């Protein structure tokens, strides 16, 4: 008994623990179903009662019509003769088992009943009163006798051929059996309603649990992912919306894991990039502080400190630019400019480095290019980043070709190298922030992302084509001023037109 009580208590506690989605679902669904079933049961009960009562009333009406036919040619003016004739009708009435007949005289007193018992004139007769008021001498009543029994009564007044009132015949039927029949029907309807509620409850619980089980698993896995376990995965067998959600979260975990790895690689790369110049600066500063060096060594050390400081400043500036790009605060000082001059200057900046690294930097300078609308410093920054990358990934003895051309209102700058190339699986991601296809090469992994953002702000683009072991070609495209000002065929601004310089500047300071 103790174990049974404990089991029942656990089940009760389990029911009490139903909450959240299950509780809301059960309350909403079962509440609506209960109200619908209650309305249906009440309606059917009312319809059933009316149907049964109307059936009884029709039988009584049929009997009263039969009585009218029997006495339709009655000529006697003596009420006593009517009572005698009515008594004979009552005695020969074939449906005595189902209804009681009463003969009422002109004084309104019951003088004969089909039961054989003495008439009880203390019982209410609203149907008789209604018949006395009715032009056709007909009245009905449904109610309870003084004994508490529910009955239905019909009274039909009888008149002779001359219209003289001779008395009345009253039909009365007990509704006890009919009410029991109606109650049985209502009980069957209630039982069906309870069965429907039970079936819906069980199916709802099964349906909700089929959803909540994977949802709980999703929640548990999401918590693991939130705490840094990006290897957590959700196993599912259903190919439905819940299955799609599981796949989405699994894909999210993969992406977060990759992003976490990229972030860690970025931090490592930036730390290395910052540590290298700082180490050189610190080393030469300590050497110079010792005072035991000649002028040549001193000058050499100062040169290293200056170069490494500039390199350090460049890294910090790149990080600041990236921060501005992320927050949408990157500013552009747009003006009419000669892109050819800036490209030539960028190539010249790397000429000495290319020679010192035994690499060939070739520049095919065109005779002239149309002016563009752009930020001089930002576009030079794009050229510098791309040429720097090309030299970094080009082996000793390799070649970096820089060329430019104009076609269809756009300037195309192509920087191609004969370096190691980018594997095809890495190529779609190289313009993403922090992404580095080769972790052994120095760099923060934000140069291409920054260059791509700058070109998009100039209404241009940056395309990369590469083949592993062959080399990489980066095409920088920017519209000319004339292209920006050319209207489109519909009469509006040119398709490539970007906001006005001052608007662009305002947007990025927003």
Secondary structure, DSSP 8 states (H G I E B T S, - for coil): -HHHHHHHHHHHHHHHT--HHHHHHHHHHHHHHHHHHHHHHHHHHHHHHHHHHHHHHHHHHHHHHHHHHHTTT-----HHHHHHHHHHHHHT-TTTTT-EEEEE-TTS-EEEETT-S---TTS--HHHHHHHHSTTSEEEEEEE-TTS-EEEEEEEEEE-TT--EEEEEEEEEE-HHHHHHHHHHHHHHHHHHHHHHHHHHHHHHHHHHHHHHHHHHHHHHHHHHHTT-TT--------SHHHHHHHHHHHHHHHHHHHHHHHHHHHHHHHHHHHHHHHHHHHHHHHHHH----HHHHHHHHHHHHHHHHHHHHHHHHHHHHHHHHHT------EEE-HHHHHHHHHHHHHHHHHHTT-EEEEE--S----EEE-HHHHHHHHHHHHHHHHHTS-TT-EEEEEEEEETTEEEEEEEE-S----HHHHTTTTSTT--S-TTS-S-S-HHHHHHHHHHHTT-EEEEEEETTTEEEEEEEEEBHHHHHS--TTSSS-TT----HHHHHHHHH-
